[in-house]
Amino acid sequence: METPSGLVVIVGCSHPGADRLTEAVLEVSGYKRAHLVIGGFHYPSKATLDRLAGMTELVAPAHCSGDKAKTYIQKKHPEKFVIVRTGSVIEF
């Protein structure tokens, strides 16, 4: 989704990897970087989360990302971490 802030990538339960999905979106969209990646990351590895953080300004792990992924992003990439829950409103 294109927004005034940049590209926002919304993923579901990312079995192939949120990083791989984001990379594919960037490739076809022509953007070099996403503003935000949000959604279920399907219990990703730390390596996946680090690659994802390198492709985007903000990361909002939800639902099936798991508490470990949320904690990892919050501690390793605190400037990128966005808390998102049911009913959250994010303005761009």
DRENLO-693407 format. One record per atom (N, C-alpha, C, CB): residue number from 1; x negated, z negated, y. Coordinates in Angstrom, 2 decimals, padded with zeros to 5 digits. Glycine has a CB too. Example, Ala and Ser with C-alpha at 12.3 -4.5 7.8 and 13.67 -1.06 7.14 Angstrom:
2
node resi: 1 | u: -013.19 | w: -007.80 | v: -005.69;
node resi: 1 | u: -012.30 | w: -007.80 | v: -004.50;
node resi: 1 | u: -013.20 | w: -007.80 | v: -003.30;
node resi: 1 | u: -011.31 | w: -009.05 | v: -004.47;
node resi: 2 | u: -012.85 | w: -007.08 | v: -002.25;
node resi: 2 | u: -013.67 | w: -007.14 | v: -001.06;
node resi: 2 | u: -012.90 | w: -007.87 | v: 000.03;
node resi: 2 | u: -014.08 | w: -005.72 | v: -000.60;
//
This chain:
92
node resi: 1 | u: -000.85 | w: 000.00 | v: -001.16;
node resi: 1 | u: 000.00 | w: 000.00 | v: 000.00;
node resi: 1 | u: -000.91 | w: 000.00 | v: 001.24;
node resi: 1 | u: 000.98 | w: -001.23 | v: -000.01;
node resi: 2 | u: -000.66 | w: 000.94 | v: 002.13;
node resi: 2 | u: -001.42 | w: 000.98 | v: 003.37;
node resi: 2 | u: -000.76 | w: 000.08 | v: 004.41;
node resi: 2 | u: -001.54 | w: 002.44 | v: 003.90;
node resi: 3 | u: -001.56 | w: -000.74 | v: 005.05;
node resi: 3 | u: -001.07 | w: -001.65 | v: 006.07;
node resi: 3 | u: -001.96 | w: -001.51 | v: 007.30;
node resi: 3 | u: -001.06 | w: -003.14 | v: 005.56;
node resi: 4 | u: -001.55 | w: -002.06 | v: 008.45;
node resi: 4 | u: -002.41 | w: -002.03 | v: 009.63;
node resi: 4 | u: -003.77 | w: -002.73 | v: 009.39;
node resi: 4 | u: -001.70 | w: -002.69 | v: 010.80;
node resi: 5 | u: -003.80 | w: -003.66 | v: 008.44;
node resi: 5 | u: -005.04 | w: -004.38 | v: 008.13;
node resi: 5 | u: -005.93 | w: -003.65 | v: 007.14;
node resi: 5 | u: -004.72 | w: -005.75 | v: 007.60;
node resi: 6 | u: -005.37 | w: -002.65 | v: 006.47;
node resi: 6 | u: -006.12 | w: -001.92 | v: 005.45;
node resi: 6 | u: -005.31 | w: -001.78 | v: 004.18;
node resi: 6 | u: -007.44 | w: -002.61 | v: 005.16;
node resi: 7 | u: -005.96 | w: -001.36 | v: 003.13;
node resi: 7 | u: -005.32 | w: -001.12 | v: 001.85;
node resi: 7 | u: -005.04 | w: -002.43 | v: 001.13;
node resi: 7 | u: -006.19 | w: -000.22 | v: 000.99;
node resi: 8 | u: -003.83 | w: -002.59 | v: 000.65;
node resi: 8 | u: -003.46 | w: -003.74 | v: -000.17;
node resi: 8 | u: -003.16 | w: -003.23 | v: -001.57;
node resi: 8 | u: -002.22 | w: -004.51 | v: 000.44;
node resi: 9 | u: -003.84 | w: -003.79 | v: -002.56;
node resi: 9 | u: -003.65 | w: -003.41 | v: -003.95;
node resi: 9 | u: -002.85 | w: -004.51 | v: -004.63;
node resi: 9 | u: -005.03 | w: -003.17 | v: -004.67;
node resi: 10 | u: -001.71 | w: -004.13 | v: -005.19;
node resi: 10 | u: -000.84 | w: -005.08 | v: -005.89;
node resi: 10 | u: -000.90 | w: -004.73 | v: -007.37;
node resi: 10 | u: 000.64 | w: -005.02 | v: -005.34;
node resi: 11 | u: -001.32 | w: -005.71 | v: -008.18;
node resi: 11 | u: -001.46 | w: -005.46 | v: -009.61;
node resi: 11 | u: -000.52 | w: -006.37 | v: -010.40;
node resi: 11 | u: -002.92 | w: -005.70 | v: -010.07;
node resi: 12 | u: -000.17 | w: -005.91 | v: -011.58;
node resi: 12 | u: 000.61 | w: -006.72 | v: -012.51;
node resi: 12 | u: -000.34 | w: -007.46 | v: -013.42;
node resi: 12 | u: 001.61 | w: -005.85 | v: -013.32;
node resi: 13 | u: 000.08 | w: -007.73 | v: -014.61;
node resi: 13 | u: -000.76 | w: -008.42 | v: -015.59;
node resi: 13 | u: -001.87 | w: -007.45 | v: -016.00;
node resi: 13 | u: 000.08 | w: -008.90 | v: -016.84;
node resi: 14 | u: -003.01 | w: -007.57 | v: -015.37;
node resi: 14 | u: -004.08 | w: -006.57 | v: -015.39;
node resi: 14 | u: -004.91 | w: -006.57 | v: -016.67;
node resi: 14 | u: -004.98 | w: -006.79 | v: -014.23;
node resi: 15 | u: -004.33 | w: -006.15 | v: -017.77;
node resi: 15 | u: -005.06 | w: -006.12 | v: -019.03;
node resi: 15 | u: -006.32 | w: -005.27 | v: -018.96;
node resi: 15 | u: -004.17 | w: -005.60 | v: -020.12;
node resi: 16 | u: -006.32 | w: -004.11 | v: -018.29;
node resi: 16 | u: -007.56 | w: -003.32 | v: -018.21;
node resi: 16 | u: -008.61 | w: -003.93 | v: -017.30;
node resi: 16 | u: -007.24 | w: -001.93 | v: -017.73;
node resi: 17 | u: -008.22 | w: -004.92 | v: -016.49;
node resi: 17 | u: -009.14 | w: -005.56 | v: -015.54;
node resi: 17 | u: -008.73 | w: -005.23 | v: -014.12;
node resi: 17 | u: -010.59 | w: -005.10 | v: -015.80;
node resi: 18 | u: -008.51 | w: -006.26 | v: -013.33;
node resi: 18 | u: -008.12 | w: -006.08 | v: -011.93;
node resi: 18 | u: -009.21 | w: -005.33 | v: -011.17;
node resi: 18 | u: -007.84 | w: -007.44 | v: -011.26;
node resi: 19 | u: -010.45 | w: -005.52 | v: -011.56;
node resi: 19 | u: -011.56 | w: -004.80 | v: -010.91;
node resi: 19 | u: -011.48 | w: -003.31 | v: -011.21;
node resi: 19 | u: -012.91 | w: -005.37 | v: -011.37;
node resi: 20 | u: -011.21 | w: -002.96 | v: -012.46;
node resi: 20 | u: -011.12 | w: -001.55 | v: -012.84;
node resi: 20 | u: -009.92 | w: -000.88 | v: -012.18;
node resi: 20 | u: -011.02 | w: -001.41 | v: -014.36;
node resi: 21 | u: -008.80 | w: -001.60 | v: -012.12;
node resi: 21 | u: -007.61 | w: -001.05 | v: -011.47;
node resi: 21 | u: -007.86 | w: -000.84 | v: -009.98;
node resi: 21 | u: -006.41 | w: -001.99 | v: -011.68;
node resi: 22 | u: -008.48 | w: -001.81 | v: -009.34;
node resi: 22 | u: -008.78 | w: -001.70 | v: -007.91;
node resi: 22 | u: -009.77 | w: -000.57 | v: -007.66;
node resi: 22 | u: -009.35 | w: -003.03 | v: -007.37;
node resi: 23 | u: -010.76 | w: -000.46 | v: -008.50;
node resi: 23 | u: -011.74 | w: 000.63 | v: -008.36;
node resi: 23 | u: -011.05 | w: 001.99 | v: -008.45;
node resi: 23 | u: -012.83 | w: 000.51 | v: -009.45;
node resi: 24 | u: -010.10 | w: 002.14 | v: -009.37;
node resi: 24 | u: -009.38 | w: 003.40 | v: -009.52;
node resi: 24 | u: -008.53 | w: 003.69 | v: -008.28;
node resi: 24 | u: -008.49 | w: 003.36 | v: -010.77;
node resi: 25 | u: -007.87 | w: 002.67 | v: -007.73;
node resi: 25 | u: -007.06 | w: 002.85 | v: -006.53;
node resi: 25 | u: -007.95 | w: 003.26 | v: -005.35;
node resi: 25 | u: -006.28 | w: 001.55 | v: -006.20;
node resi: 26 | u: -009.09 | w: 002.61 | v: -005.21;
node resi: 26 | u: -010.01 | w: 002.97 | v: -004.13;
node resi: 26 | u: -010.48 | w: 004.41 | v: -004.27;
node resi: 26 | u: -011.21 | w: 002.02 | v: -004.11;
node resi: 27 | u: -010.77 | w: 004.80 | v: -005.48;
node resi: 27 | u: -011.26 | w: 006.15 | v: -005.73;
node resi: 27 | u: -010.23 | w: 007.21 | v: -005.33;
node resi: 27 | u: -011.63 | w: 006.31 | v: -007.21;
node resi: 28 | u: -008.98 | w: 007.03 | v: -005.73;
node resi: 28 | u: -007.98 | w: 008.05 | v: -005.43;
node resi: 28 | u: -007.46 | w: 007.97 | v: -004.00;
node resi: 28 | u: -006.81 | w: 007.92 | v: -006.39;
node resi: 29 | u: -007.58 | w: 006.80 | v: -003.38;
node resi: 29 | u: -007.06 | w: 006.63 | v: -002.02;
node resi: 29 | u: -008.04 | w: 007.05 | v: -000.94;
node resi: 29 | u: -006.68 | w: 005.19 | v: -001.80;
node resi: 30 | u: -009.32 | w: 007.07 | v: -001.29;
node resi: 30 | u: -010.34 | w: 007.41 | v: -000.31;
node resi: 30 | u: -010.84 | w: 006.21 | v: 000.48;
node resi: 30 | u: -009.79 | w: 008.43 | v: 000.64;
node resi: 31 | u: -010.26 | w: 005.04 | v: 000.26;
node resi: 31 | u: -010.74 | w: 003.83 | v: 000.92;
node resi: 31 | u: -012.04 | w: 003.39 | v: 000.24;
node resi: 31 | u: -009.67 | w: 002.70 | v: 000.86;
node resi: 32 | u: -012.94 | w: 002.81 | v: 001.03;
node resi: 32 | u: -014.18 | w: 002.28 | v: 000.49;
node resi: 32 | u: -014.01 | w: 000.84 | v: 000.03;
node resi: 32 | u: -015.30 | w: 002.37 | v: 001.53;
node resi: 33 | u: -013.01 | w: 000.17 | v: 000.61;
node resi: 33 | u: -012.81 | w: -001.26 | v: 000.36;
node resi: 33 | u: -011.33 | w: -001.56 | v: 000.55;
node resi: 33 | u: -013.70 | w: -002.14 | v: 001.31;
node resi: 34 | u: -010.83 | w: -002.52 | v: -000.20;
node resi: 34 | u: -009.45 | w: -002.97 | v: -000.03;
node resi: 34 | u: -009.42 | w: -004.16 | v: 000.93;
node resi: 34 | u: -008.81 | w: -003.36 | v: -001.39;
node resi: 35 | u: -008.34 | w: -004.32 | v: 001.62;
node resi: 35 | u: -008.16 | w: -005.52 | v: 002.46;
node resi: 35 | u: -007.79 | w: -006.70 | v: 001.58;
node resi: 35 | u: -007.06 | w: -005.28 | v: 003.54;
node resi: 36 | u: -006.89 | w: -006.49 | v: 000.63;
node resi: 36 | u: -006.39 | w: -007.56 | v: -000.24;
node resi: 36 | u: -006.07 | w: -007.00 | v: -001.61;
node resi: 36 | u: -005.14 | w: -008.23 | v: 000.36;
node resi: 37 | u: -006.42 | w: -007.76 | v: -002.64;
node resi: 37 | u: -005.95 | w: -007.49 | v: -003.99;
node resi: 37 | u: -005.14 | w: -008.73 | v: -004.39;
node resi: 37 | u: -007.14 | w: -007.20 | v: -005.01;
node resi: 38 | u: -003.91 | w: -008.50 | v: -004.81;
node resi: 38 | u: -002.99 | w: -009.59 | v: -005.13;
node resi: 38 | u: -002.28 | w: -009.31 | v: -006.44;
node resi: 38 | u: -001.98 | w: -009.79 | v: -003.99;
node resi: 39 | u: -002.10 | w: -010.34 | v: -007.23;
node resi: 39 | u: -001.31 | w: -010.19 | v: -008.45;
node resi: 39 | u: -001.90 | w: -010.94 | v: -009.62;
node resi: 39 | u: -001.17 | w: -008.75 | v: -008.80;
node resi: 40 | u: -001.39 | w: -010.61 | v: -010.78;
node resi: 40 | u: -001.85 | w: -011.24 | v: -012.02;
node resi: 40 | u: -003.08 | w: -010.53 | v: -012.54;
node resi: 40 | u: -000.74 | w: -011.23 | v: -013.08;
node resi: 41 | u: -004.15 | w: -011.26 | v: -012.72;
node resi: 41 | u: -005.42 | w: -010.67 | v: -013.14;
node resi: 41 | u: -005.68 | w: -010.84 | v: -014.64;
node resi: 41 | u: -006.57 | w: -011.30 | v: -012.35;
node resi: 42 | u: -004.77 | w: -011.43 | v: -015.38;
node resi: 42 | u: -004.83 | w: -011.61 | v: -016.84;
node resi: 42 | u: -006.10 | w: -012.33 | v: -017.30;
node resi: 42 | u: -004.73 | w: -010.26 | v: -017.53;
node resi: 43 | u: -006.26 | w: -013.54 | v: -016.86;
node resi: 43 | u: -007.38 | w: -014.41 | v: -017.28;
node resi: 43 | u: -008.72 | w: -013.69 | v: -017.26;
node resi: 43 | u: -007.11 | w: -014.96 | v: -018.68;
node resi: 44 | u: -009.17 | w: -013.25 | v: -016.10;
node resi: 44 | u: -010.39 | w: -012.45 | v: -015.98;
node resi: 44 | u: -011.66 | w: -013.26 | v: -016.19;
node resi: 44 | u: -010.43 | w: -011.78 | v: -014.63;
node resi: 45 | u: -012.73 | w: -012.54 | v: -016.51;
node resi: 45 | u: -014.04 | w: -013.17 | v: -016.61;
node resi: 45 | u: -014.59 | w: -013.40 | v: -015.20;
node resi: 45 | u: -015.03 | w: -012.29 | v: -017.44;
node resi: 46 | u: -015.62 | w: -014.22 | v: -015.11;
node resi: 46 | u: -016.27 | w: -014.45 | v: -013.82;
node resi: 46 | u: -016.88 | w: -013.15 | v: -013.30;
node resi: 46 | u: -017.37 | w: -015.55 | v: -013.95;
node resi: 47 | u: -017.42 | w: -012.34 | v: -014.19;
node resi: 47 | u: -018.01 | w: -011.06 | v: -013.79;
node resi: 47 | u: -016.94 | w: -010.14 | v: -013.19;
node resi: 47 | u: -018.69 | w: -010.36 | v: -015.00;
node resi: 48 | u: -015.76 | w: -010.12 | v: -013.79;
node resi: 48 | u: -014.65 | w: -009.32 | v: -013.25;
node resi: 48 | u: -014.28 | w: -009.81 | v: -011.86;
node resi: 48 | u: -013.43 | w: -009.38 | v: -014.18;
node resi: 49 | u: -014.19 | w: -011.12 | v: -011.70;
node resi: 49 | u: -013.82 | w: -011.69 | v: -010.40;
node resi: 49 | u: -014.88 | w: -011.40 | v: -009.34;
node resi: 49 | u: -013.61 | w: -013.21 | v: -010.53;
node resi: 50 | u: -016.15 | w: -011.45 | v: -009.72;
node resi: 50 | u: -017.22 | w: -011.15 | v: -008.77;
node resi: 50 | u: -017.18 | w: -009.68 | v: -008.35;
node resi: 50 | u: -018.59 | w: -011.49 | v: -009.38;
node resi: 51 | u: -016.95 | w: -008.77 | v: -009.31;
node resi: 51 | u: -016.84 | w: -007.35 | v: -008.98;
node resi: 51 | u: -015.65 | w: -007.12 | v: -008.05;
node resi: 51 | u: -016.70 | w: -006.48 | v: -010.27;
node resi: 52 | u: -014.54 | w: -007.77 | v: -008.36;
node resi: 52 | u: -013.35 | w: -007.64 | v: -007.54;
node resi: 52 | u: -013.61 | w: -008.14 | v: -006.12;
node resi: 52 | u: -012.18 | w: -008.41 | v: -008.17;
node resi: 53 | u: -014.27 | w: -009.27 | v: -005.99;
node resi: 53 | u: -014.59 | w: -009.83 | v: -004.67;
node resi: 53 | u: -015.48 | w: -008.89 | v: -003.88;
node resi: 53 | u: -015.28 | w: -011.19 | v: -004.81;
node resi: 54 | u: -016.29 | w: -008.10 | v: -004.56;
node resi: 54 | u: -017.14 | w: -007.13 | v: -003.88;
node resi: 54 | u: -016.39 | w: -005.92 | v: -003.35;
node resi: 54 | u: -018.20 | w: -006.68 | v: -004.80;
node resi: 55 | u: -015.19 | w: -005.69 | v: -003.84;
node resi: 55 | u: -014.41 | w: -004.51 | v: -003.45;
node resi: 55 | u: -013.35 | w: -004.80 | v: -002.41;
node resi: 55 | u: -013.76 | w: -003.91 | v: -004.66;
node resi: 56 | u: -013.18 | w: -006.06 | v: -002.04;
node resi: 56 | u: -012.05 | w: -006.41 | v: -001.19;
node resi: 56 | u: -012.40 | w: -007.53 | v: -000.22;
node resi: 56 | u: -010.87 | w: -006.82 | v: -002.03;
node resi: 57 | u: -011.68 | w: -007.59 | v: 000.86;
node resi: 57 | u: -011.89 | w: -008.65 | v: 001.85;
node resi: 57 | u: -011.22 | w: -009.95 | v: 001.42;
node resi: 57 | u: -011.35 | w: -008.22 | v: 003.21;
node resi: 58 | u: -010.06 | w: -009.84 | v: 000.74;
node resi: 58 | u: -009.31 | w: -011.02 | v: 000.32;
node resi: 58 | u: -008.85 | w: -010.86 | v: -001.12;
node resi: 58 | u: -008.10 | w: -011.25 | v: 001.25;
node resi: 59 | u: -008.79 | w: -011.99 | v: -001.84;
node resi: 59 | u: -008.36 | w: -011.99 | v: -003.24;
node resi: 59 | u: -007.27 | w: -013.05 | v: -003.40;
node resi: 59 | u: -009.57 | w: -012.27 | v: -004.20;
node resi: 60 | u: -006.13 | w: -012.63 | v: -003.94;
node resi: 60 | u: -005.01 | w: -013.54 | v: -004.14;
node resi: 60 | u: -004.59 | w: -013.53 | v: -005.62;
node resi: 60 | u: -003.81 | w: -013.15 | v: -003.22;
node resi: 61 | u: -005.27 | w: -014.33 | v: -006.44;
node resi: 61 | u: -004.91 | w: -014.38 | v: -007.86;
node resi: 61 | u: -003.58 | w: -015.12 | v: -008.06;
node resi: 61 | u: -006.03 | w: -015.06 | v: -008.67;
node resi: 62 | u: -002.70 | w: -014.53 | v: -008.83;
node resi: 62 | u: -001.38 | w: -015.12 | v: -009.07;
node resi: 62 | u: -001.12 | w: -015.20 | v: -010.58;
node resi: 62 | u: -000.28 | w: -014.29 | v: -008.37;
node resi: 63 | u: -000.01 | w: -015.79 | v: -010.89;
node resi: 63 | u: 000.57 | w: -015.88 | v: -012.23;
node resi: 63 | u: -000.48 | w: -015.95 | v: -013.35;
node resi: 63 | u: 001.47 | w: -014.70 | v: -012.45;
node resi: 64 | u: -000.66 | w: -014.86 | v: -014.07;
node resi: 64 | u: -001.49 | w: -014.88 | v: -015.28;
node resi: 64 | u: -002.99 | w: -014.79 | v: -015.00;
node resi: 64 | u: -001.09 | w: -013.75 | v: -016.19;
node resi: 65 | u: -003.38 | w: -015.03 | v: -013.78;
node resi: 65 | u: -004.82 | w: -015.09 | v: -013.48;
node resi: 65 | u: -005.40 | w: -016.36 | v: -014.08;
node resi: 65 | u: -005.08 | w: -015.05 | v: -011.95;
node resi: 66 | u: -004.62 | w: -017.41 | v: -014.10;
node resi: 66 | u: -005.05 | w: -018.68 | v: -014.66;
node resi: 66 | u: -005.73 | w: -019.57 | v: -013.63;
node resi: 66 | u: -005.99 | w: -018.44 | v: -015.81;
node resi: 67 | u: -005.67 | w: -020.85 | v: -013.89;
node resi: 67 | u: -006.26 | w: -021.83 | v: -012.97;
node resi: 67 | u: -007.77 | w: -021.69 | v: -012.86;
node resi: 67 | u: -005.91 | w: -023.23 | v: -013.42;
node resi: 68 | u: -008.43 | w: -021.33 | v: -013.96;
node resi: 68 | u: -009.89 | w: -021.18 | v: -013.91;
node resi: 68 | u: -010.30 | w: -020.06 | v: -012.96;
node resi: 68 | u: -010.45 | w: -020.91 | v: -015.32;
node resi: 69 | u: -009.57 | w: -018.96 | v: -012.99;
node resi: 69 | u: -009.87 | w: -017.84 | v: -012.09;
node resi: 69 | u: -009.61 | w: -018.23 | v: -010.64;
node resi: 69 | u: -009.03 | w: -016.60 | v: -012.46;
node resi: 70 | u: -008.51 | w: -018.91 | v: -010.41;
node resi: 70 | u: -008.19 | w: -019.33 | v: -009.04;
node resi: 70 | u: -009.25 | w: -020.29 | v: -008.51;
node resi: 70 | u: -006.81 | w: -020.00 | v: -008.99;
node resi: 71 | u: -009.65 | w: -021.24 | v: -009.33;
node resi: 71 | u: -010.68 | w: -022.20 | v: -008.93;
node resi: 71 | u: -012.01 | w: -021.51 | v: -008.70;
node resi: 71 | u: -010.83 | w: -023.30 | v: -009.99;
node resi: 72 | u: -012.35 | w: -020.56 | v: -009.57;
node resi: 72 | u: -013.62 | w: -019.85 | v: -009.43;
node resi: 72 | u: -013.69 | w: -019.08 | v: -008.11;
node resi: 72 | u: -013.82 | w: -018.89 | v: -010.62;
node resi: 73 | u: -012.66 | w: -018.32 | v: -007.81;
node resi: 73 | u: -012.64 | w: -017.56 | v: -006.56;
node resi: 73 | u: -012.69 | w: -018.52 | v: -005.37;
node resi: 73 | u: -011.39 | w: -016.66 | v: -006.47;
node resi: 74 | u: -011.92 | w: -019.58 | v: -005.45;
node resi: 74 | u: -011.87 | w: -020.55 | v: -004.34;
node resi: 74 | u: -013.23 | w: -021.17 | v: -004.07;
node resi: 74 | u: -010.84 | w: -021.66 | v: -004.64;
node resi: 75 | u: -014.00 | w: -021.43 | v: -005.13;
node resi: 75 | u: -015.32 | w: -022.06 | v: -004.96;
node resi: 75 | u: -016.43 | w: -021.05 | v: -004.69;
node resi: 75 | u: -015.66 | w: -022.87 | v: -006.20;
node resi: 76 | u: -016.43 | w: -019.93 | v: -005.39;
node resi: 76 | u: -017.52 | w: -018.95 | v: -005.27;
node resi: 76 | u: -017.34 | w: -018.03 | v: -004.06;
node resi: 76 | u: -017.61 | w: -018.12 | v: -006.53;
node resi: 77 | u: -016.09 | w: -017.72 | v: -003.73;
node resi: 77 | u: -015.79 | w: -016.80 | v: -002.63;
node resi: 77 | u: -014.71 | w: -017.41 | v: -001.74;
node resi: 77 | u: -015.35 | w: -015.41 | v: -003.18;
node resi: 78 | u: -014.96 | w: -018.58 | v: -001.16;
node resi: 78 | u: -013.90 | w: -019.28 | v: -000.42;
node resi: 78 | u: -013.37 | w: -018.50 | v: 000.78;
node resi: 78 | u: -014.42 | w: -020.60 | v: 000.07;
node resi: 79 | u: -014.20 | w: -017.66 | v: 001.38;
node resi: 79 | u: -013.76 | w: -016.88 | v: 002.54;
node resi: 79 | u: -012.79 | w: -015.76 | v: 002.14;
node resi: 79 | u: -014.97 | w: -016.28 | v: 003.25;
node resi: 80 | u: -012.71 | w: -015.47 | v: 000.85;
node resi: 80 | u: -011.84 | w: -014.41 | v: 000.35;
node resi: 80 | u: -010.57 | w: -014.93 | v: -000.31;
node resi: 80 | u: -012.60 | w: -013.56 | v: -000.64;
node resi: 81 | u: -010.56 | w: -016.19 | v: -000.68;
node resi: 81 | u: -009.45 | w: -016.75 | v: -001.47;
node resi: 81 | u: -008.18 | w: -016.91 | v: -000.65;
node resi: 81 | u: -009.85 | w: -018.10 | v: -002.04;
node resi: 82 | u: -007.08 | w: -016.41 | v: -001.20;
node resi: 82 | u: -005.76 | w: -016.57 | v: -000.60;
node resi: 82 | u: -004.85 | w: -017.22 | v: -001.64;
node resi: 82 | u: -005.18 | w: -015.19 | v: -000.12;
node resi: 83 | u: -004.25 | w: -018.34 | v: -001.27;
node resi: 83 | u: -003.29 | w: -018.99 | v: -002.16;
node resi: 83 | u: -001.99 | w: -018.22 | v: -002.11;
node resi: 83 | u: -003.07 | w: -020.49 | v: -001.76;
node resi: 84 | u: -001.47 | w: -017.89 | v: -003.28;
node resi: 84 | u: -000.19 | w: -017.17 | v: -003.35;
node resi: 84 | u: 000.65 | w: -017.79 | v: -004.46;
node resi: 84 | u: -000.42 | w: -015.65 | v: -003.60;
node resi: 85 | u: 001.90 | w: -018.02 | v: -004.12;
node resi: 85 | u: 002.86 | w: -018.58 | v: -005.07;
node resi: 85 | u: 004.18 | w: -017.83 | v: -004.89;
node resi: 85 | u: 003.05 | w: -020.13 | v: -004.85;
node resi: 86 | u: 005.12 | w: -018.08 | v: -005.77;
node resi: 86 | u: 006.45 | w: -017.52 | v: -005.61;
node resi: 86 | u: 006.99 | w: -017.91 | v: -004.24;
node resi: 86 | u: 007.41 | w: -018.00 | v: -006.73;
node resi: 87 | u: 007.45 | w: -016.93 | v: -003.52;
node resi: 87 | u: 008.00 | w: -017.18 | v: -002.19;
node resi: 87 | u: 006.99 | w: -017.12 | v: -001.07;
node resi: 87 | u: 008.64 | w: -018.50 | v: -002.17;
node resi: 88 | u: 005.71 | w: -016.90 | v: -001.40;
node resi: 88 | u: 004.69 | w: -016.78 | v: -000.35;
node resi: 88 | u: 004.98 | w: -015.56 | v: 000.53;
node resi: 88 | u: 003.27 | w: -016.68 | v: -000.96;
node resi: 89 | u: 004.69 | w: -015.69 | v: 001.80;
node resi: 89 | u: 004.82 | w: -014.59 | v: 002.75;
node resi: 89 | u: 003.43 | w: -014.31 | v: 003.31;
node resi: 89 | u: 005.85 | w: -014.93 | v: 003.90;
node resi: 90 | u: 003.00 | w: -013.07 | v: 003.22;
node resi: 90 | u: 001.70 | w: -012.66 | v: 003.75;
node resi: 90 | u: 001.96 | w: -011.59 | v: 004.79;
node resi: 90 | u: 000.74 | w: -012.14 | v: 002.62;
node resi: 91 | u: 001.51 | w: -011.82 | v: 006.01;
node resi: 91 | u: 001.69 | w: -010.85 | v: 007.07;
node resi: 91 | u: 000.41 | w: -010.11 | v: 007.35;
node resi: 91 | u: 002.19 | w: -011.53 | v: 008.34;
node resi: 92 | u: 000.53 | w: -008.81 | v: 007.61;
node resi: 92 | u: -000.63 | w: -007.97 | v: 007.88;
node resi: 92 | u: -000.58 | w: -007.44 | v: 009.28;
node resi: 92 | u: -000.72 | w: -006.82 | v: 006.90;
//
